[in-house]
Each structure stands twice: as C-alpha cells, then as structure tokens.
Amino acid sequence: MFYRDRARQAQTDADSATLDNVRDRWTRAAKAWDEMATRAEKTADRRSVSEDAKDPDEED
C-alpha cells in the first residue's frame, strides 16, 4: 500500500539522518504516513462491510 511504503521510506530516512532535527522531521513524517495508512485501511474495511451488507438485487 502506498501509505505504508511511504511510512517505511520515511523511517529509513530517519534512521539514516545524522542531524537531530532532520531525524525528528522524518520520524514525524513516518508517523503521519502510518496514521494515514491506518485510516485508509479502516475506511476500506468499512466500505467493504457496507457493500457486503447491501441487497444484491438493489441497483445503485
């Protein structure tokens, strides 16, 4: 997933940063990407449950 990939890359960048402020910035970015990924996954799960609950004979 895009968000998880970005979170991993940001964490990798944080781990390789030599300056504290740069490391902190990348760490915050990794956390933000991870939170976005979690929200996107929850949204997709809710959408899936909602679509499954719809009457199959019902048209959109």
C-alpha positions, 0 to 999 in steps of 0.5 A: 500500500502506498501509505505504508511504503511511504511510512517505511521510506520515511523511517529509513530516512530517519534512521539514516539522518545524522542531524537531530532535527532532520531525524525528528522531521522524518520520524514525524513524517513516518508517523503521519504516513502510518496514521494515514495508512491506518485510516485508509485501511479502516475506511476500506474495511468499512466500505467493504462491510457496507457493500457486503451488507447491501441487497444484491438485487438493489441497483445503485 
